[in-house]
Amino acid sequence: MINWAIKNGIDSKAFESMYKSFGMQAQVNKMRTLTNAYKIDGVPKFIVNGQFSTEPHQAGGEVQVFEVLNQLIAQQRIASKRN
């Protein structure tokens, strides 16, 4: 990653310092936890309200995935108003 940063004009010491920072490591650990919790094995994968997940191949294609997402979001908005 440092080689990529250098090739793209980013100061290697600044990059390494940020990459190894507590805040960055906390975010990486959080993403690892979420990846495992939601069983993410590829991208794109969409999670709605921590309860539902979908991917283009599950929805029938790239266009359909947004239709499914809109339905799930609407469903969750209605459910949250009830509570």
GUBAZA-251860 format. One record per residue (C-alpha): y, x, z; residue in three letters. Coordinates in steps of 0.25 Angstrom, whole numbers, plus 5000, padded with zeros to 4 digits. Layout:
% residues N
YXZALA...
This chain:
% residues 83
500050005000MET500950115003ILE500750174989ASN501150034983TRP502450034992ALA502850174987ILE502550134972LYS503450014974ASN504650094980GLY504350064995ILE504550175005ASP503150205010SER503550235024LYS504350105025ALA503150025019PHE502150095028GLU502950065040SER503049915037MET501649905033TYR501149965046LYS502149885055SER501749785065PHE502349665058GLY501549695045MET500249725052GLN500449585060ALA500649515046GLN499449585040VAL498549545052ASN499149405051LYS498749395036MET497349445039ARG497149345050THR497649225041LEU496849285029THR495549275037ASN495949145044ALA496149075030TYR495049145023LYS495949205012ILE495149275002ASP496049274990GLY497449234986VAL498149134984PRO497649054995LYS498548955001PHE498448905016ILE499148775020VAL499548755034ASN498348845039GLY497348735036GLN497148725021PHE496948835010SER496848834995THR496748924983GLU496948904968PRO495548904965HIS495248794976GLN496348704971ALA495948714957GLY496948814952GLY498348874954GLU499148744951VAL498248654959GLN498248744972VAL499748714973PHE499448564972GLU498348584983VAL499348664992LEU500448554990ASN499448444994GLN498948525006LEU500448555010ILE500748405009ALA499548375017GLN499948465028GLN501348425029ARG500948275031ILE499948325042ALA501048405049SER501948285049LYS500848195056ARG500748305067ASN
